Amino acid sequence: MQFTVIDTDAGLVITIAETRIDAAIATRFKDKLREIIIRHRKPVEMRMAAVDFMDSSGLGAMIALRKALPEDLPMVLQDLTPNVERVFRLTRMDTVFHIRPAAKSEEQKE
């Protein structure tokens, strides 16, 4: 399971390096990140550009991570791939999570 965590004054920035969050890793993924999130009790920005596939187990893990945070602390999902964004939209979880698109590079702006 590959991810990095940067603890900033504003919150935790978690970059997921896995290409899949599915039944094979969802429980370990949830348990490791929940421990970190509970310990720090800060807003979370989860950068997910590398994640190309998420199944219902992965979605369940993300929901459990959201529930580990107090309601007043946001969890922002950043840089979702189209496949993963579709999972959140079809299950209406895009109304539960703050989803932020990738920042456009200079090339994309032109």
C-alpha positions in Angstrom: 0.0 0.0 0.0 1.6 3.2 -1.2 0.8 6.7 0.1 2.6 9.7 1.5 1.4 11.9 4.3 2.6 15.5 4.8 1.5 17.2 8.0 1.1 20.9 7.3 -0.3 23.7 9.6 -3.5 23.7 7.5 -4.0 19.9 7.6 -2.9 16.6 6.3 -2.0 16.2 2.6 -2.2 12.5 1.7 -1.0 11.4 -1.7 -2.3 8.0 -2.8 0.2 6.2 -5.1 -1.9 3.1 -5.6 -3.6 2.6 -9.0 -6.4 0.6 -7.5 -8.4 0.8 -4.2 -10.3 -2.4 -4.2 -11.1 -5.4 -2.1 -7.5 -6.6 -2.1 -6.2 -3.5 -0.2 -9.3 -1.6 1.1 -9.2 -2.9 4.7 -5.5 -2.3 5.2 -5.8 1.1 3.4 -8.6 2.2 5.7 -7.0 0.9 8.9 -3.6 2.6 8.2 -5.1 5.9 7.1 -7.8 6.0 9.8 -5.1 5.7 12.5 -3.2 8.6 11.0 -6.3 10.8 10.6 -7.5 10.1 14.1 -4.1 10.9 15.6 -3.7 14.2 13.8 -7.4 15.5 13.9 -6.8 18.0 11.1 -8.5 18.7 7.8 -7.5 16.2 5.1 -6.7 16.7 1.5 -6.4 13.4 -0.3 -4.7 13.6 -3.7 -5.8 10.7 -5.8 -4.4 11.3 -9.4 -2.8 7.9 -9.5 -6.0 6.0 -8.5 -7.6 4.7 -11.7 -10.0 2.2 -10.2 -12.1 2.0 -7.1 -14.7 -0.7 -6.3 -17.3 -0.7 -3.6 -14.8 -1.9 -1.0 -12.6 1.1 -1.8 -15.6 3.4 -1.6 -16.5 1.9 1.8 -12.9 2.6 3.0 -13.2 6.2 1.9 -16.5 6.6 3.8 -15.0 5.1 6.9 -12.1 7.6 6.7 -14.6 10.4 6.3 -16.5 9.2 9.4 -13.2 9.1 11.4 -13.0 12.9 11.1 -15.2 15.2 13.2 -17.9 16.7 11.0 -16.4 20.2 11.3 -13.1 19.0 9.6 -13.3 18.7 5.9 -12.0 15.8 3.7 -11.2 17.1 0.3 -10.6 14.7 -2.6 -8.3 16.2 -5.2 -7.4 15.1 -8.7 -9.8 12.3 -9.2 -9.5 10.3 -12.4 -12.7 10.1 -14.5 -13.3 6.5 -13.5 -13.0 7.2 -9.8 -15.0 10.4 -10.0 -17.8 8.4 -11.7 -18.0 6.0 -8.7 -18.5 9.0 -6.4 -21.1 10.6 -8.7 -23.1 7.4 -9.4 -23.3 6.6 -5.7 -24.1 10.3 -4.8 -21.1 10.3 -2.5 -20.0 13.5 -4.3 -22.6 15.1 -2.0 -20.7 13.8 1.1 -17.1 14.5 0.0 -15.7 17.8 -1.1 -14.3 17.0 -4.6 -11.8 19.4 -6.2 -10.6 19.0 -9.7 -6.9 19.1 -10.6 -5.4 22.5 -10.9 -4.8 23.3 -14.6 -1.2 23.5 -15.8 -0.1 26.4 -18.0 -0.4 24.1 -21.1 -4.0 23.2 -20.2 -5.0 26.9 -19.8 -4.1 27.8 -23.3 
